[in-house]
Amino acid sequence: MEQMDELRRPDANTRLMYRIVFVASGLVILATWAYGVGTSALYASGSIPVIGQNMVNVEWPLPYFAQPVTYLSVASVTFFYTGLRLWQNKVAQWSHLALSSLQLVAVVVAFATAYEVLYNFMLWGSYFGVQVLSNSGASPNLIASPGPVPWNLVFATRMFSALFAISGYSAFFLRKVNQVRGLPETL
């Protein structure tokens, strides 16, 4: 099948760069995931641990530099983006039903993750307000969302922001594929 105009295969140097970034970000994802799983038992308080707490309490390689959750969220976005760019022409050959279904899922996930990010910032702001009024010097990294299974708000916000970027770009990319292929927006 012939290459589509706007989804042309990138040149060899660009593909090599995408492959290197794809592999490097995949390794970062695996390393931070292994670190998170390996240290999660250390941060368990009682029977239900605060999800992501162990990914926020450490700054590496230097103090005040970055937390593992930062590496994980950035690596997730770059892994997805470079993977999609490497296989964009194969994705463009999928059926109209598959592309439209994925686009629908991407839009729904983008909406849900945008809501979660906004909710987390609202909750974070509320906790900060309480801390300021009560003069408690609690660390913002230790704040967890209420609920039966608490999430660390720094962890949740960064991961949902990454998922929002991934799903938003997916919806954009799939719409572009439909336009390049000349597929109708509605049937």
FIROMAR-933831 format. One record per residue (C-alpha): residue number from 0; x, y, z. Coordinates in steps of 0.5 Angstrom, whole numbers, plus 500, padded with zeros to 3 digits. Last residue first. Layout:
+-----+-----+-----+-----+
|   i |   x |   y |   z |
+-----+-----+-----+-----+
| NUM |   X |   Y |   Z |
...
+-----+-----+-----+-----+
This chain:
+-----+-----+-----+-----+
|   i |   x |   y |   z |
+-----+-----+-----+-----+
| 186 | 456 | 517 | 516 |
| 185 | 460 | 522 | 520 |
| 184 | 467 | 525 | 520 |
| 183 | 468 | 522 | 513 |
| 182 | 474 | 519 | 511 |
| 181 | 479 | 522 | 506 |
| 180 | 485 | 518 | 508 |
| 179 | 488 | 524 | 510 |
| 178 | 482 | 527 | 514 |
| 177 | 481 | 520 | 518 |
| 176 | 489 | 520 | 520 |
| 175 | 488 | 527 | 522 |
| 174 | 482 | 525 | 527 |
| 173 | 486 | 519 | 529 |
| 172 | 492 | 524 | 531 |
| 171 | 488 | 529 | 535 |
| 170 | 484 | 524 | 539 |
| 169 | 491 | 520 | 540 |
| 168 | 494 | 527 | 542 |
| 167 | 489 | 528 | 547 |
| 166 | 489 | 521 | 550 |
| 165 | 497 | 522 | 551 |
| 164 | 497 | 529 | 554 |
| 163 | 491 | 527 | 559 |
| 162 | 494 | 521 | 561 |
| 161 | 501 | 525 | 562 |
| 160 | 496 | 530 | 566 |
| 159 | 493 | 524 | 570 |
| 158 | 500 | 521 | 572 |
| 157 | 502 | 528 | 574 |
| 156 | 496 | 529 | 578 |
| 155 | 496 | 522 | 581 |
| 154 | 503 | 522 | 584 |
| 153 | 503 | 529 | 587 |
| 152 | 496 | 528 | 590 |
| 151 | 498 | 521 | 593 |
| 150 | 492 | 517 | 592 |
| 149 | 488 | 514 | 598 |
| 148 | 484 | 507 | 597 |
| 147 | 478 | 508 | 601 |
| 146 | 477 | 515 | 600 |
| 145 | 481 | 522 | 601 |
| 144 | 486 | 524 | 597 |
| 143 | 493 | 524 | 600 |
| 142 | 498 | 530 | 602 |
| 141 | 505 | 528 | 603 |
| 140 | 508 | 532 | 598 |
| 139 | 505 | 538 | 600 |
| 138 | 509 | 538 | 606 |
| 137 | 506 | 539 | 613 |
| 136 | 508 | 546 | 616 |
| 135 | 502 | 547 | 620 |
| 134 | 500 | 554 | 621 |
| 133 | 493 | 552 | 621 |
| 132 | 490 | 557 | 616 |
| 131 | 496 | 556 | 612 |
| 130 | 495 | 548 | 612 |
| 129 | 487 | 549 | 611 |
| 128 | 489 | 553 | 605 |
| 127 | 494 | 548 | 602 |
| 126 | 489 | 542 | 603 |
| 125 | 484 | 546 | 599 |
| 124 | 489 | 548 | 594 |
| 123 | 490 | 540 | 593 |
| 122 | 483 | 538 | 593 |
| 121 | 482 | 543 | 587 |
| 120 | 488 | 541 | 584 |
| 119 | 486 | 534 | 584 |
| 118 | 479 | 536 | 582 |
| 117 | 482 | 539 | 576 |
| 116 | 487 | 534 | 574 |
| 115 | 481 | 528 | 575 |
| 114 | 477 | 532 | 570 |
| 113 | 482 | 533 | 565 |
| 112 | 483 | 525 | 566 |
| 111 | 476 | 524 | 565 |
| 110 | 475 | 528 | 559 |
| 109 | 481 | 526 | 555 |
| 108 | 479 | 519 | 557 |
| 107 | 472 | 520 | 553 |
| 106 | 476 | 523 | 547 |
| 105 | 481 | 517 | 547 |
| 104 | 475 | 512 | 547 |
| 103 | 472 | 516 | 541 |
| 102 | 478 | 516 | 537 |
| 101 | 479 | 509 | 538 |
| 100 | 472 | 507 | 536 |
|  99 | 473 | 511 | 530 |
|  98 | 480 | 508 | 528 |
|  97 | 477 | 501 | 529 |
|  96 | 471 | 503 | 525 |
|  95 | 475 | 506 | 519 |
|  94 | 479 | 500 | 519 |
|  93 | 487 | 500 | 520 |
|  92 | 492 | 502 | 515 |
|  91 | 493 | 509 | 519 |
|  90 | 496 | 505 | 525 |
|  89 | 501 | 502 | 520 |
|  88 | 503 | 508 | 517 |
|  87 | 504 | 511 | 524 |
|  86 | 508 | 506 | 527 |
|  85 | 514 | 510 | 529 |
|  84 | 510 | 516 | 530 |
|  83 | 506 | 513 | 535 |
|  82 | 512 | 509 | 539 |
|  81 | 515 | 516 | 539 |
|  80 | 509 | 519 | 542 |
|  79 | 507 | 514 | 547 |
|  78 | 514 | 513 | 550 |
|  77 | 515 | 521 | 550 |
|  76 | 508 | 521 | 554 |
|  75 | 510 | 515 | 559 |
|  74 | 517 | 518 | 560 |
|  73 | 515 | 525 | 562 |
|  72 | 510 | 521 | 567 |
|  71 | 515 | 516 | 570 |
|  70 | 521 | 521 | 570 |
|  69 | 516 | 526 | 574 |
|  68 | 514 | 520 | 578 |
|  67 | 521 | 519 | 580 |
|  66 | 522 | 525 | 583 |
|  65 | 526 | 531 | 580 |
|  64 | 532 | 536 | 582 |
|  63 | 530 | 538 | 589 |
|  62 | 536 | 534 | 592 |
|  61 | 540 | 531 | 586 |
|  60 | 539 | 525 | 582 |
|  59 | 534 | 524 | 584 |
|  58 | 529 | 527 | 589 |
|  57 | 525 | 521 | 593 |
|  56 | 518 | 522 | 597 |
|  55 | 514 | 522 | 591 |
|  54 | 515 | 515 | 588 |
|  53 | 514 | 512 | 595 |
|  52 | 507 | 516 | 596 |
|  51 | 505 | 513 | 589 |
|  50 | 499 | 510 | 592 |
|  49 | 498 | 511 | 600 |
|  48 | 498 | 504 | 603 |
|  47 | 492 | 500 | 605 |
|  46 | 493 | 496 | 611 |
|  45 | 497 | 500 | 616 |
|  44 | 502 | 505 | 613 |
|  43 | 505 | 502 | 607 |
|  42 | 511 | 506 | 605 |
|  41 | 516 | 501 | 605 |
|  40 | 512 | 496 | 602 |
|  39 | 512 | 500 | 596 |
|  38 | 519 | 500 | 595 |
|  37 | 520 | 495 | 590 |
|  36 | 514 | 496 | 586 |
|  35 | 515 | 504 | 585 |
|  34 | 523 | 502 | 584 |
|  33 | 521 | 497 | 579 |
|  32 | 516 | 502 | 576 |
|  31 | 521 | 507 | 575 |
|  30 | 526 | 502 | 572 |
|  29 | 521 | 500 | 567 |
|  28 | 518 | 507 | 565 |
|  27 | 525 | 509 | 564 |
|  26 | 527 | 503 | 560 |
|  25 | 521 | 505 | 556 |
|  24 | 523 | 512 | 555 |
|  23 | 530 | 510 | 553 |
|  22 | 527 | 505 | 548 |
|  21 | 522 | 510 | 545 |
|  20 | 528 | 516 | 545 |
|  19 | 533 | 511 | 541 |
|  18 | 527 | 509 | 536 |
|  17 | 525 | 516 | 535 |
|  16 | 532 | 518 | 534 |
|  15 | 533 | 513 | 529 |
|  14 | 527 | 514 | 525 |
|  13 | 529 | 521 | 525 |
|  12 | 536 | 519 | 522 |
|  11 | 532 | 515 | 517 |
|  10 | 527 | 520 | 514 |
|   9 | 520 | 520 | 516 |
|   8 | 515 | 515 | 513 |
|   7 | 510 | 520 | 510 |
|   6 | 503 | 521 | 514 |
|   5 | 502 | 527 | 511 |
|   4 | 501 | 525 | 504 |
|   3 | 500 | 517 | 505 |
|   2 | 505 | 512 | 504 |
|   1 | 503 | 507 | 498 |
|   0 | 500 | 500 | 500 |
+-----+-----+-----+-----+
